[in-house]
Amino acid sequence: MGSDGRWADAILAGASRALSAAACAPLLGATDRIGATIRAAISATRGVVHCNTNLGIVLLAAPLCRAAALDVDLRRGLGRVLGALDRDDAVEAYAAIRLASPGGLGRSAQHDVRGEPEVSLRDAMAEAAPRDAIARQYVTGFEDVFARGMPLWRDGLALFGDESIATTRVYIGFVADLIDSHLVRRHGPAAAAAVQQRARGFDRGLRADPARLPHLDAALRKWDEELRAANMNPGTSADLTVASILAAKLMATV
């Protein structure tokens, strides 16, 4: 497929994600049952698109949005939300994951999503946490979001006053700092490590001189085209980027 075909795929993917967001956003934070919220959001997504576009985002956004509805600090509220997760939440979330059918899911010796869980959703996430960065957020209170993503977002906004540039900074930071779980599942740890090393090259330069970011546009676009051509998507890093921006905006409104 030539470059025109890849750009067409990118446009279609963007449209699918926009439809997904419109379908599921009204459901996030609407109930205190996180598992039911996740399942409803994924069901709504599947009603408008026929592939997995937002499972990771929904898994991260549902607890954040519910925490924001509580009349407390966002992180304190998130602790309450995560601490209240039970087996019913796991049953609903497992059903949502099966419905989304993410690529490279694999199997687990314990609490496999193809079966019915016997533990709470947080306990199930704890089992997956060593190999999955999204599951790890449920165990650490979204530490990567609050300690990694949000500071980069705020610094980017303060420096450039541009949400698009700030978003790029957060994304590069996540790809550089964390082995991307999605890449590991789809392409193996060696391929994921190679992508991480490439991102670290950009990240080192930006840590030395953050103002360089707008001048890296051509190099970043070229790298993006290379990743698309190889069908390599650091999707977990993208999900964590979205969650970081969402958390920052929720904290600004509560």
Buried (B, 14 or more C-beta within 10 A) or exposed (E): EEEEEBEEEEEEBEEBBEBBBEBBBEBBBBBEBBBBBBBBBBBBBBEBBEEBBBBBBBBBBBBBBBBBBBEEEBBEBBBBBBEBBBBBBBBBBBBBBBBBEBEEBEEBEEBBBEEEBEBBBBBBBBBBBEBBBBBBBBBBBBEBBBEBBBBBBBBBBEBBEEEEBBBBBBBBBBBBBBBBBBBBBBBEEEBBBEBBEBBBEBBEBBEEEBEEBEEBEEEBEEBEBEBBEEEBBBBBBBBBBBBBBBBBBBBEEB
